[in-house]
Amino acid sequence: MSAVIIDGKAFAAGLRGRVADAVPAFVAATGRAPGLSVVLVGDDPASHVYVRNKGIATTGAGMVSVEHRLPADVSEAELLALVAALNADNAVDGILVQMPCPKHISEARVIAAVDPAKDVDGFHPVNAGRLASGLPGLVPCTPSGCLMLLQDALGDLSGKEALVIGRSNIVGKPMAALLVAASATVTAAHSRTRDLAAHVARADIVVAAVGVPELVRGDWLKPGACVIDVGMNRIALPDGKTKLVGDVNFAEALETAGWVTPVPGGVGPMTIACLLRNTLLAAHARTGLAAPAL
Amino acid sequence: MSAVIIDGKAFAAGLRGRVADAVPAFVAATGRAPGLSVVLVGDDPASHVYVRNKGIATTGAGMVSVEHRLPADVSEAELLALVAALNADNAVDGILVQMPCPKHISEARVIAAVDPAKDVDGFHPVNAGRLASGLPGLVPCTPSGCLMLLQDALGDLSGKEALVIGRSNIVGKPMAALLVAASATVTAAHSRTRDLAAHVARADIVVAAVGVPELVRGDWLKPGACVIDVGMNRIALPDGKTKLVGDVNFAEALETAGWVTPVPGGVGPMTIACLLRNTLLAAHARTGLAAPAL
């Protein structure tokens, strides 16, 4: 068997296009474009790349992108004051504080300071609770994108056996909540799980989000399974170069799985596309407009 | 093998005693006893019994119990106005609106109206989100009581295989979140799950909260498993009488399990004891006092 390679880049481009198509009607109704403000603290090179890419995608969809760059030694109080100002600014529909923050800043306090209605990352406890309670809210971008790819590949997920590896607040836990809401039978596995291979072997759906390079081996998989690889691990090669790999051994998975996402080009592009989607949805909800179909 | 029958009644009495023991120090520090206000709408006989039992247990622990009874045709606005008044009343530490409410009232709006700091049922989306995010908050009483019984029987739950049957906001979903936080590997099963017996067969821990009389059979269980039965189903007997049974066939489970809760006398008494615990914890948190060890 040779798995279908899920083209996350193409799917994300389609979603970004649908977001862009919906922007003019919002502008016509409100007199302004949806606005996303991104706050970046410090000099982490990877964060700078992410923020730049988010900005390009945001303006590419016809929305307003504003970047606030703060020095690494900014006080927590100054950062919280900026968040409060963005909460109060009606032109701002989405607020994203790029993580990680420097050690002297409490990420939990920063997350809790963002207006839940503008929390396009979906990390605020109010949005986590709405997701857990089956209420409408802003859903974290990465698991939201994974769910779209799964539903595109498999259709209805009801009754499917799903395994989520990893229990972070950003991916694993909201992913499990989304899959339960979609009526899959969901197992949450993590670093303390005893026989991970046995869990993988019975799963129709595997979402790996644990940050361990090529942890999941191809011969663990149930033949025909749909494998979504959230991992982005940079490993050193013998020749001194480096390579980006996922949490799943991709070459092996191709032999057994029915569908598998590549790294890069799978889940990654979906995260930014879902950020644009959340910004558009937040803009509509804040202004009392019905959400467009995306 | 004959399972240990978990004595929830005795464990709950111990917890109620520890709550009662902690009340005098709160009174000494604040000049008042912790207060629980229960709101009962309509004439549901079962709800009246529950509310009466809650009141007796509350005063039995030395706390203040106030019951507000509203007619079945009360408007949602009047109910929400009462909740707002209780939110504003500093002598009220816990607010519980007994469910179910009459059909013309939105339970979701009522739940969202309670101050999360006084939400001793733990149903508010903010508390659901705190639980999901690993933050401190008020946890729903029934799953909280189940976790105590599990930890009393098994000690550390890390790495155990846990199966939660049922995905309600009141029991199943918070139970799964608590077990993941306790580092169990957790499977969430429900009405759409395909092969429930196979999931039960590999579980060290089974929490059944689905409301189907004796759904789980003894020969499904892994020998030595710890079985927590949240079900409370009244069934008709051939002689015309009725009987209360759980979601697990108790007589069969005794033969295979290592531990099993009876119905009644298992989880039920823990729910009220955890309500008292939540009221005491809410009282301490609201007044800035350190939580007592319970």
Interface residues (C-beta under 8 A of the other chain):
Chain A: A108 H124 P125 V126 N127 A128 G129 R130 L131 A132 S133 G134 L135 S158 G159 E161 R167 N169 K173 A176 A177 V180 S183 A184 T185 V186 T187 A188 A189 H190 R192 T193 R194 H199
Chain B: A108 H124 P125 V126 N127 A128 G129 R130 L131 A132 S133 G134 L135 S158 G159 E161 R167 N169 K173 P174 A176 A177 V180 S183 A184 T185 V186 T187 A188 A189 H190 R192 T193 R194 H199
